[in-house]
Amino acid sequence: MHRYSLPASMAAVLASLLVAAALNAHGSPPGQEAGKTEEKPKTELNALEKEFQETLTNAVFKGRWRLVKDGKLGEESEDKYTIAGVSKQGPDVWLVSARVQYGKKDVNVPIPVNVYWAGDTPVITLANVAIPGLGTYSARVMVHGGLYAGTWSGPGHAGFLEGVIEKAGEPKKEKG
């Protein structure tokens, strides 16, 4: 695929790889000896956050995305992302453990995102994340009732994505 058809979620994966590489390059946090880990206090989840975590644990986002360029809708393309789980890291900050299959790549990566709430509905947010060689990407993806929908944007292009959230390994239910 050329760079203008890169889905926002792939941009998020690339951004998270850069963040992880930067963190690993700097070694231990200040004041901590190499090889020693500091126990992080457990973040308590409210009922909505627990439901969000359950929805995104062992989940597959399956759907479509569409490019919008120069005010015109492009053709739909398939969208599929497998999420092992999510964990709350702090206020509004979550770490998404995702498997992304893109072209010849098949990687498992942690993706740091912000999650904001519109009432009882979580909105996954990627805000102006700079990705060297590709540009700066943003995304807003709403999760509600086993569905996801949202927008994404990058340098000179943007798009929509939507689909269903299924549990990994669960067969589709047949209408009967």
C-alpha positions in Angstrom: 0.0 0.0 0.0 1.2 3.5 -0.6 1.4 5.9 2.3 -1.9 7.6 1.7 -3.8 4.4 2.5 -2.2 3.8 5.9 -5.0 3.3 8.4 -4.7 5.4 11.6 -4.5 2.3 13.8 -1.4 1.2 11.8 0.0 4.7 12.4 -0.7 4.2 16.1 1.3 0.9 16.0 4.3 2.6 14.4 4.1 5.4 17.0 4.0 2.9 19.8 7.1 1.2 18.4 8.9 4.5 18.4 7.8 5.2 22.0 8.9 1.7 23.1 12.3 2.1 21.3 12.8 5.5 22.9 12.0 4.2 26.4 14.3 1.2 25.9 17.1 3.4 24.7 17.1 5.4 27.8 17.5 2.5 30.2 16.2 2.6 33.7 14.1 5.5 35.0 16.0 8.1 36.9 16.9 7.1 40.5 16.4 3.4 39.7 19.2 0.9 39.2 19.4 -1.1 36.0 17.8 -4.5 36.4 15.6 -3.5 39.3 11.9 -2.9 38.7 9.8 -0.7 40.8 6.3 -2.0 41.5 3.7 0.3 40.1 0.6 0.8 42.2 -2.4 -1.0 40.9 -4.9 1.3 39.1 -8.4 0.8 40.3 -11.1 0.5 37.6 -14.7 1.8 37.9 -17.6 -0.3 36.4 -17.4 1.3 33.0 -13.6 0.9 32.8 -14.0 -2.8 33.7 -16.5 -3.2 30.9 -14.2 -1.5 28.5 -11.3 -3.7 29.6 -13.4 -6.8 29.2 -14.6 -5.7 25.7 -11.1 -5.2 24.5 -9.6 -8.3 26.1 -9.0 -11.1 23.5 -10.9 -9.0 20.9 -10.8 -8.7 17.2 -11.9 -5.5 15.5 -13.3 -6.5 12.1 -14.7 -4.0 9.6 -14.0 -1.5 7.0 -12.1 1.8 6.6 -12.4 4.4 3.9 -10.0 7.1 2.8 -11.3 10.6 2.4 -9.1 12.8 0.2 -9.9 16.2 -1.2 -13.4 15.9 0.2 -14.1 12.7 -1.7 -14.8 9.2 -0.2 -12.6 6.5 -1.5 -13.3 2.8 -1.8 -13.8 0.7 1.3 -11.0 -1.6 2.5 -11.0 -4.4 5.0 -9.9 -3.6 8.6 -8.8 -6.2 11.1 -6.9 -5.7 14.4 -6.5 -8.3 17.2 -6.2 -6.9 20.7 -4.9 -9.2 23.5 -6.0 -6.7 26.1 -5.8 -3.2 27.6 -4.6 -1.9 30.9 -5.1 1.4 32.5 -1.8 3.2 33.2 -3.1 6.4 34.7 -5.9 9.0 34.4 -7.1 8.7 30.8 -4.0 6.7 29.8 -4.3 3.1 28.6 -1.9 0.6 27.1 -3.4 -1.5 24.2 -1.6 -4.8 23.5 -2.3 -5.4 19.8 -1.4 -7.7 17.0 -1.2 -5.9 13.7 -1.0 -7.7 10.4 -0.1 -5.3 7.7 1.4 -6.2 4.3 4.2 -8.7 5.2 4.4 -7.5 8.8 2.9 -9.4 11.7 3.8 -7.7 15.0 2.6 -7.6 18.6 3.0 -4.1 20.0 1.9 -2.0 23.0 0.1 1.1 21.9 -0.3 3.9 24.4 -3.6 5.8 23.9 -5.9 8.1 25.8 -9.4 7.0 26.5 -12.0 9.7 27.2 -15.6 9.1 28.1 -18.7 10.5 26.4 -21.1 9.6 29.1 -20.9 5.8 29.2 -19.1 5.5 25.9 -15.3 5.2 25.7 -13.5 7.1 22.9 -10.0 5.9 22.1 -7.8 8.9 21.2 -4.6 9.2 19.3 -3.7 12.9 19.2 -1.1 14.3 16.8 1.4 11.6 17.1 4.5 12.3 14.9 5.8 9.3 13.0 9.1 9.9 11.2 8.9 9.5 7.5 5.0 9.3 7.5 3.8 12.4 9.3 1.6 13.2 12.2 -1.5 11.1 12.8 -4.7 11.5 14.9 -7.7 9.2 15.5 -10.9 9.1 17.5 -12.5 5.6 17.8 -15.7 5.1 19.7 -16.5 1.7 21.2 -20.2 0.9 22.0 -22.4 -2.2 22.1 -19.9 -4.5 20.4 -19.2 -2.0 17.6 -16.5 0.5 16.8 -16.5 3.6 14.6 -14.3 6.5 14.2 -12.2 8.9 12.2 -8.4 9.2 11.5 -6.2 11.7 9.8 -2.7 11.9 8.6 -0.7 14.3 6.3 -3.0 15.3 3.5 -5.5 12.6 4.0 -8.1 11.2 6.5 -10.7 8.6 6.7 -13.4 6.6 8.5 -13.4 3.2 10.1 -16.2 1.0 11.5 -16.9 -2.6 12.3 -17.8 -5.2 14.9 -15.8 -6.3 17.9 -15.7 -10.1 18.3 -13.9 -12.3 20.8 -10.9 -14.0 19.3 -11.5 -17.6 18.5 -15.3 -17.4 18.9 -17.3 -18.5 15.8 -19.8 -16.1 14.3 -23.4 -16.6 15.4 -25.7 -17.8 12.6 -29.1 -16.2 12.1 -31.7 -18.8 12.7 
